[in-house]
Every structure is written in C-alpha cells, then in structure tokens.
Amino acid sequence: MKSTTRNKPLLALSIGLAICFAIVTYFVMSMQITGFDEAVTSTVWSFRSEGVTPLMKVLSFIGNPTTVVVIAALTAIFLFFVLKHRAEMILFFAVMIFVPLTNTILKRIFTRARPDVDRLLEASGHSFPSGHSMIAVAFFGVITFLLWRHISSFIGRIVLIIFSTLMILGIGISRIYVGVHYPSDVLGGFLISSSILFICIWFWRRNKHNRSY
C-alpha cells in the first residue's frame, strides 16, 4: 500500500506533463507560438561565437541516434555486469524504446518543417517535437533514477542531478543554437519525454514487487 501511495505523484506528474505538451502542441499547430520561438532563438543566437559553437556541436552530436545507441549499449552492459540488476535494465530499455518510437510517431503526425535560416548544421526530417531533446530527457533521466540509490553520499547525488540537468538542457539548447529546431520543438520534446519517463517509472515500480528476477 505504501508503494502504491508513493507512486501516485509520478502518475499525476506524468499526466500533467502530457497535458502541458498538448497545450504546447495546440499553440504550435495554430501558429500562435511564433513570438516565443523568435524571442528565445534570438537570445540563444546572441551567444554564437567561435568559442561556443564547437561546444554546441559536440552536445548536438551526443544527442544523435547513433551516438545514443552506443552510449545506451555501454550503459546496459554496466547495469547488467556491474550493478547486476536485470529489473533496472527492463526499465532502461522500456524508456529508451518508447521515447524514440513516440518521437517518430509524433513527427509524422505533426509534420512541422524545420527552420531553414542560418543553420550551422544540416538535419533532415520533421521538427516537432525535437528528437534530441526527447532522447536527452529519456537517457539522462532514467540513468539518474537508476543510479540514485547506488550513490550513498549527498554530494554525489547532487552532482548526478546537476550533471544530468546540464546535459539535458545543453543538448536541447544546442539544437536551437545550431538552427535546426525551434525552441517550442525543444520544449515539446522535454515535456512529452518527461511524461513517458515518469509513466514508465510509475509502471515499473508498481509492478516490481510482483516479479522475481
């Protein structure tokens, strides 16, 4: 009973984030978010420089599907052979499969064109929601959740949260910086991916006590 009660906020949070995503989607599809996109893009582009651009390109590269597959494979090996928790691997793979799949489906539904002005990198496919942003939330979010209880020190946990947060924000901002996504693409990606992450964690924790690994 205690576990069920503790999981309720996760479910409520997941639903709340999904609703927020729906609201953002409405404004995107009705083209009422142009002012927000232009303002944020202008702010991000104001930091363009020879020193910042290489960092943004590296962060964007980290979010590439091929890069994520390699990192995810190494993480899976770590979870299986080092932490020896098969149940944790199930959650990890569930998140890492459902999030990219959802991104593909949503992009085909909304078919929003990418920005075509002043790009620093080339990108194909549709724009909304940002796949890089969704994958960043999925990967660093689930890793933070899984590693949390294996880190005993308060400082270690704070470092984990700060690192994951900076990576998620950095990858999302990098897509705006290099000109291949609108800010609303990134915001939408953050929201729907977080919703999927929390619902996966909710479901995993809810059913964990009924299984034996």
PEQUICOR-V650145 format. One record per residue. N is the residue number from 1. RES is the residue in three letters. SS is DSSP state (helix for helix, strand for strand, loop for the rest). PHI is phi in whole degrees, 0 to 359 (none if undefined). OMEGA is omega as a letter, one per 20 degrees, with the letter a starting at -180 (none if undefined). Layout:
# PEQUICOR-V650145
N,RES,SS,PHI,OMEGA ; N,RES,SS,PHI,OMEGA
This chain:
# PEQUICOR-V650145
1,MET,loop,none,a ; 2,LYS,helix,298,a ; 3,SER,helix,295,r ; 4,THR,helix,296,r ; 5,THR,helix,296,a ; 6,ARG,helix,292,a ; 7,ASN,helix,276,a ; 8,LYS,helix,303,r ; 9,PRO,helix,300,r ; 10,LEU,helix,297,r ; 11,LEU,helix,294,r ; 12,ALA,helix,297,r ; 13,LEU,helix,294,r ; 14,SER,helix,299,r ; 15,ILE,helix,295,r ; 16,GLY,helix,299,r ; 17,LEU,helix,293,r ; 18,ALA,helix,296,r ; 19,ILE,helix,294,r ; 20,CYS,helix,299,r ; 21,PHE,helix,297,r ; 22,ALA,helix,298,r ; 23,ILE,helix,294,r ; 24,VAL,helix,299,r ; 25,THR,helix,300,r ; 26,TYR,helix,301,a ; 27,PHE,helix,293,r ; 28,VAL,helix,293,a ; 29,MET,helix,290,r ; 30,SER,loop,269,r ; 31,MET,loop,57,r ; 32,GLN,loop,255,a ; 33,ILE,loop,243,a ; 34,THR,helix,302,a ; 35,GLY,helix,299,r ; 36,PHE,helix,298,a ; 37,ASP,helix,299,a ; 38,GLU,helix,293,a ; 39,ALA,helix,294,a ; 40,VAL,helix,292,r ; 41,THR,helix,299,r ; 42,SER,helix,300,r ; 43,THR,helix,294,a ; 44,VAL,helix,295,a ; 45,TRP,helix,293,r ; 46,SER,loop,293,r ; 47,PHE,loop,265,r ; 48,ARG,loop,297,r ; 49,SER,loop,198,r ; 50,GLU,helix,295,a ; 51,GLY,helix,277,a ; 52,VAL,helix,275,a ; 53,THR,helix,305,r ; 54,PRO,helix,300,r ; 55,LEU,helix,296,a ; 56,MET,helix,295,r ; 57,LYS,helix,292,r ; 58,VAL,helix,295,r ; 59,LEU,helix,298,r ; 60,SER,helix,296,r ; 61,PHE,helix,295,a ; 62,ILE,helix,300,a ; 63,GLY,loop,277,r ; 64,ASN,loop,296,a ; 65,PRO,helix,307,a ; 66,THR,helix,297,r ; 67,THR,helix,297,a ; 68,VAL,helix,296,r ; 69,VAL,helix,300,r ; 70,VAL,helix,295,a ; 71,ILE,helix,297,r ; 72,ALA,helix,296,r ; 73,ALA,helix,296,r ; 74,LEU,helix,295,r ; 75,THR,helix,294,r ; 76,ALA,helix,297,r ; 77,ILE,helix,297,r ; 78,PHE,helix,296,a ; 79,LEU,helix,297,a ; 80,PHE,helix,282,a ; 81,PHE,helix,270,a ; 82,VAL,helix,265,a ; 83,LEU,helix,280,r ; 84,LYS,loop,56,r ; 85,HIS,loop,237,r ; 86,ARG,helix,293,r ; 87,ALA,helix,298,r ; 88,GLU,helix,294,r ; 89,MET,helix,295,r ; 90,ILE,helix,298,r ; 91,LEU,helix,297,a ; 92,PHE,helix,303,a ; 93,PHE,helix,291,r ; 94,ALA,helix,299,r ; 95,VAL,helix,295,a ; 96,MET,helix,287,r ; 97,ILE,helix,265,a ; 98,PHE,helix,293,a ; 99,VAL,helix,293,r ; 100,PRO,helix,298,r ; 101,LEU,helix,296,r ; 102,THR,helix,297,r ; 103,ASN,helix,299,r ; 104,THR,helix,298,a ; 105,ILE,helix,296,a ; 106,LEU,helix,295,r ; 107,LYS,helix,297,r ; 108,ARG,helix,289,r ; 109,ILE,helix,285,a ; 110,PHE,helix,270,r ; 111,THR,loop,44,r ; 112,ARG,loop,282,r ; 113,ALA,loop,287,r ; 114,ARG,loop,285,r ; 115,PRO,loop,300,a ; 116,ASP,loop,235,a ; 117,VAL,loop,236,r ; 118,ASP,loop,56,r ; 119,ARG,loop,280,r ; 120,LEU,loop,261,r ; 121,LEU,loop,224,r ; 122,GLU,loop,260,r ; 123,ALA,loop,211,a ; 124,SER,loop,249,r ; 125,GLY,loop,85,a ; 126,HIS,loop,277,a ; 127,SER,loop,258,a ; 128,PHE,loop,247,i ; 129,PRO,loop,275,a ; 130,SER,loop,293,r ; 131,GLY,helix,292,r ; 132,HIS,helix,301,a ; 133,SER,helix,294,r ; 134,MET,helix,295,a ; 135,ILE,helix,293,r ; 136,ALA,helix,298,r ; 137,VAL,helix,297,a ; 138,ALA,helix,298,a ; 139,PHE,helix,291,a ; 140,PHE,helix,289,r ; 141,GLY,helix,292,a ; 142,VAL,helix,290,r ; 143,ILE,helix,295,r ; 144,THR,helix,299,r ; 145,PHE,helix,297,a ; 146,LEU,helix,286,a ; 147,LEU,helix,275,a ; 148,TRP,helix,308,a ; 149,ARG,loop,283,r ; 150,HIS,loop,268,r ; 151,ILE,loop,251,a ; 152,SER,loop,275,a ; 153,SER,loop,276,r ; 154,PHE,helix,297,a ; 155,ILE,helix,298,r ; 156,GLY,helix,299,r ; 157,ARG,helix,292,r ; 158,ILE,helix,296,r ; 159,VAL,helix,298,r ; 160,LEU,helix,300,a ; 161,ILE,helix,295,a ; 162,ILE,helix,297,a ; 163,PHE,helix,298,a ; 164,SER,helix,297,r ; 165,THR,helix,297,r ; 166,LEU,helix,295,r ; 167,MET,helix,293,r ; 168,ILE,helix,297,a ; 169,LEU,helix,295,a ; 170,GLY,helix,298,r ; 171,ILE,helix,294,r ; 172,GLY,helix,297,a ; 173,ILE,helix,295,a ; 174,SER,helix,299,a ; 175,ARG,helix,289,r ; 176,ILE,helix,285,a ; 177,TYR,helix,301,a ; 178,VAL,loop,277,r ; 179,GLY,loop,84,a ; 180,VAL,loop,254,r ; 181,HIS,loop,215,r ; 182,TYR,loop,279,r ; 183,PRO,helix,305,r ; 184,SER,helix,293,r ; 185,ASP,helix,296,a ; 186,VAL,helix,293,r ; 187,LEU,helix,300,r ; 188,GLY,helix,298,r ; 189,GLY,helix,297,r ; 190,PHE,helix,301,a ; 191,LEU,helix,293,a ; 192,ILE,helix,288,r ; 193,SER,helix,291,r ; 194,SER,helix,297,r ; 195,SER,helix,299,r ; 196,ILE,helix,294,r ; 197,LEU,helix,302,a ; 198,PHE,helix,291,r ; 199,ILE,helix,289,r ; 200,CYS,helix,293,r ; 201,ILE,helix,296,r ; 202,TRP,helix,301,a ; 203,PHE,helix,294,a ; 204,TRP,helix,296,a ; 205,ARG,helix,292,a ; 206,ARG,helix,294,a ; 207,ASN,helix,258,a ; 208,LYS,helix,299,a ; 209,HIS,loop,289,r ; 210,ASN,loop,267,a ; 211,ARG,loop,240,r ; 212,SER,loop,232,a ; 213,TYR,loop,248,none
